[in-house]
Amino acid sequence: MKQPELGVQREAHEARARYQAAYRASFAAPQDDMWASFVDAAEPLALLADGEPVGYGALNAESELLAFYLQPEFRHVGPYMLKFLITHLELTAGIVSTIDPLSLSLCLEAGHSPETRALMYEHVLEPRPGVAPLELRVATAADLEAAIAFDEAAIGAPRSFLEPYLGARIENGELLLCERDGAIIASGECRVDTRAPGHVHLGMIVGREHRGTGLGRRMMHTLVDECRARNLKPLCSTEPDNVPAQRAIESAGFRSQHRVFRIAYAPGHL
């Protein structure tokens, strides 16, 4: 079979619209919504064979490849296409998940030094008994400033990110607050997955002065109960070095099967 001439087109928004649904349908499990948002915000690429689009990619500002998809009839050129992109775009790494076996296989073959960036969890077990639920309330627009201040103090995220992000969570009814004496001490998120209907992504933040008290564990149990009340299947993720969060997540009945990796590229490795 003749090898086609490979190419790439940048800022290819039509290619993203054309291939995104098929790309997501190829996954072995629902995509983590945080990492999916990074892909959506990245520059779309059209992958070309003999001048015609045959796939889609996504490139971030750090020259990391966040998405890689080829039509089934062109997957035999996958190794050559990835090496072409590494050279032509001077890629530094691929960010790839185990839910995407084609991309993972090619990135492992072309790269080196895999680094785990996130653990992805599914809810598969009954939560451990004996954990008292928390009393939570759904945040309203009047809570936005307090929620921003809480997150700034708890995780150090910038206001430029928090204001639109938390505003969207509040608008969608996805932010829940745990308060004591009128102050927020923890927050939880139930983000409905528009990419994988029937699923919801959970998140939580515990105030610094309340960590190590079991509050995170109670939050995760309460969020699972909230999902069950809505007949939604919960998902979540966390960093590999965040052991307290992992313990709270696992206590609530989650187990991790999939990972997100950063796999470095180096021209001399090809």
C-alpha positions in Angstrom: 0.0 0.0 0.0 1.4 3.4 -1.1 2.3 5.7 1.8 0.3 9.0 1.5 1.9 12.4 1.7 1.3 13.6 5.2 0.4 17.1 6.3 -1.2 19.2 9.0 -3.4 22.3 8.9 -3.5 24.6 11.9 -6.5 26.5 13.4 -8.7 23.8 11.7 -12.0 24.4 13.5 -13.9 22.5 10.7 -11.8 19.4 11.4 -12.7 19.5 15.1 -16.4 19.8 14.3 -16.1 17.0 11.8 -14.2 14.4 13.9 -14.9 15.3 17.5 -17.9 13.0 18.0 -16.1 10.0 16.4 -13.0 10.7 18.5 -15.0 10.7 21.7 -16.9 7.6 20.6 -13.6 5.7 20.3 -12.9 6.1 24.0 -13.0 3.1 26.3 -14.6 5.2 29.1 -16.0 8.7 29.7 -13.4 11.4 29.4 -12.5 13.4 32.5 -14.2 16.8 32.0 -11.3 18.9 33.3 -8.9 17.4 30.7 -11.7 17.5 28.1 -12.0 21.3 28.7 -8.2 21.6 28.0 -8.7 19.8 24.7 -11.6 22.1 23.8 -9.6 25.2 24.5 -6.5 24.0 22.5 -5.8 24.8 18.9 -7.5 22.3 16.5 -5.4 20.6 13.9 -6.5 18.9 10.7 -4.4 15.8 9.9 -4.0 15.5 6.2 -3.2 12.6 3.8 -2.5 13.6 0.2 -4.0 17.0 1.0 -7.3 15.7 2.3 -8.4 15.8 6.0 -8.3 12.3 7.6 -8.2 13.1 11.3 -8.0 15.7 14.0 -5.6 16.8 16.7 -5.4 19.5 19.4 -2.3 21.5 20.4 -1.8 23.6 23.5 0.4 26.6 24.0 3.2 24.4 25.5 3.5 22.5 22.2 1.8 19.4 23.8 -0.5 17.3 21.7 -3.8 16.8 23.6 -5.8 14.9 21.1 -5.0 12.6 18.1 -7.6 10.9 16.0 -7.5 9.2 12.6 -10.3 7.8 10.5 -10.3 4.0 10.9 -9.1 3.5 7.3 -6.1 5.7 7.9 -5.0 4.3 11.3 -2.2 2.3 9.6 -0.4 5.7 9.0 -0.8 6.6 12.7 2.9 6.1 13.7 4.1 8.1 10.7 1.6 10.9 11.3 2.6 11.3 14.9 6.3 11.4 14.1 5.5 13.9 11.3 3.7 16.1 13.9 6.5 15.8 16.4 9.0 17.0 13.9 6.9 19.5 12.0 5.3 21.2 15.0 8.2 20.6 17.4 6.0 18.9 19.9 7.4 18.6 23.4 5.0 15.9 24.7 1.6 14.2 24.4 -1.0 14.4 27.1 -3.0 11.1 26.7 -5.3 8.9 28.7 -5.7 5.2 28.9 -9.3 5.6 27.8 -7.8 6.4 24.3 -5.9 3.3 23.4 -4.8 4.3 19.9 -3.2 7.6 21.0 -1.7 6.0 24.1 -0.1 3.2 22.0 1.4 5.7 19.5 2.6 8.1 22.2 4.3 5.3 24.1 6.0 4.1 20.9 7.2 7.6 19.9 8.0 9.1 23.3 9.6 8.4 26.6 9.4 9.0 30.4 5.7 8.7 31.0 4.5 10.8 33.9 1.2 10.3 35.6 -0.8 13.5 35.7 -4.2 12.3 37.0 -6.0 9.3 38.3 -9.5 8.8 36.9 -12.1 7.2 39.1 -15.4 5.4 38.5 -18.0 4.7 41.2 -18.2 0.9 41.5 -18.8 0.0 45.2 -21.1 0.9 48.0 -19.7 3.7 50.2 -18.2 2.6 53.5 -20.9 2.7 56.2 -20.9 4.9 59.2 -19.9 8.2 57.5 -22.2 11.0 58.5 -23.5 13.1 55.5 -23.0 16.8 55.4 -25.7 19.4 55.2 -25.0 21.2 51.9 -26.9 23.9 50.1 -26.8 24.9 46.4 -24.9 28.1 45.9 -26.7 31.1 44.4 -25.4 34.2 42.6 -25.2 36.0 45.9 -22.5 33.5 47.0 -20.1 34.1 44.1 -17.8 36.5 45.9 -17.6 34.3 49.0 -16.9 31.3 46.9 -14.1 33.0 45.0 -12.5 34.1 48.3 -12.8 30.6 49.7 -11.1 29.0 46.6 -8.4 31.6 46.5 -7.5 30.9 50.1 -7.9 27.1 49.8 -6.1 26.3 46.5 -4.5 29.6 45.4 -6.3 29.7 42.1 -6.4 33.2 40.4 -9.5 35.2 40.4 -9.3 35.5 36.6 -10.0 31.8 36.4 -12.3 31.5 39.4 -14.8 34.2 38.6 -16.0 32.7 35.3 -15.6 29.1 36.4 -17.5 29.4 39.6 -20.1 31.7 38.0 -20.8 28.9 35.5 -21.1 26.3 38.2 -23.5 28.5 40.2 -25.6 29.3 37.0 -25.9 25.5 36.3 -26.8 24.7 39.9 -23.6 22.6 40.2 -21.8 24.2 43.2 -22.7 23.1 46.7 -21.5 24.7 49.9 -20.8 23.4 53.4 -20.9 26.2 56.0 -20.1 26.8 59.6 -21.1 29.9 61.5 -22.0 31.6 58.2 -18.6 30.9 56.5 -17.7 28.4 53.8 -15.6 25.5 55.1 -15.8 23.2 52.1 -17.4 23.1 48.7 -18.5 20.4 46.3 -19.2 20.2 42.6 -21.6 18.0 40.6 -20.8 18.9 37.0 -23.2 17.2 34.6 -21.3 15.6 31.7 -22.7 16.9 28.4 -20.3 14.6 26.5 -21.4 11.4 28.2 -25.1 11.7 29.2 -26.0 10.1 32.5 -22.6 10.9 34.1 -21.6 13.6 36.5 -18.1 14.7 37.6 -17.5 15.4 41.2 -15.1 17.8 42.8 -14.4 19.1 46.3 -12.3 21.6 48.1 -11.8 21.6 51.9 -10.6 24.7 53.7 -7.0 24.5 54.8 -7.9 24.8 58.5 -10.4 21.9 58.2 -8.2 19.4 56.5 -7.4 16.1 58.2 -10.7 16.2 60.1 -12.6 13.7 57.9 -14.5 16.6 56.2 -13.4 15.5 52.7 -14.6 12.0 53.2 -18.0 13.2 54.4 -18.1 15.5 51.4 -17.5 12.7 48.9 -20.1 10.5 50.5 -22.6 13.3 50.5 -21.9 14.1 46.8 -22.4 10.4 45.9 -25.8 10.5 47.6 -26.6 13.7 45.7 -25.8 11.9 42.4 -28.0 8.9 43.3 -30.9 11.2 44.1 -30.4 12.6 40.5 -30.0 9.1 39.0 -26.6 10.1 37.6 -23.4 8.0 37.6 -20.5 9.8 39.4 -17.0 10.1 38.1 -14.0 12.0 39.6 -10.2 12.5 39.3 -7.3 13.7 41.3 -3.6 14.2 41.2 -1.4 11.1 41.9 0.3 12.7 44.9 -2.9 13.9 46.6 -3.2 10.9 49.0 -5.8 12.5 51.3 -8.2 13.1 48.4 -7.6 9.5 47.1 -8.5 8.1 50.5 -11.7 10.2 50.6 -12.6 9.2 47.1 -12.0 5.5 47.7 -14.0 5.6 50.9 -17.0 6.8 48.9 -16.9 3.7 46.7 -14.7 4.9 43.8 -11.9 2.9 42.2 -9.3 4.1 39.6 -8.9 2.1 36.4 -7.7 4.8 34.0 -4.9 7.4 34.1 -3.8 10.6 32.2 -0.1 10.6 31.2 2.3 13.2 29.9 4.7 11.4 27.6 7.7 13.4 26.5 8.9 13.6 22.9 12.5 14.1 21.8 13.6 14.2 18.2 16.6 12.0 18.9 14.2 9.3 20.3 12.4 8.9 16.9 
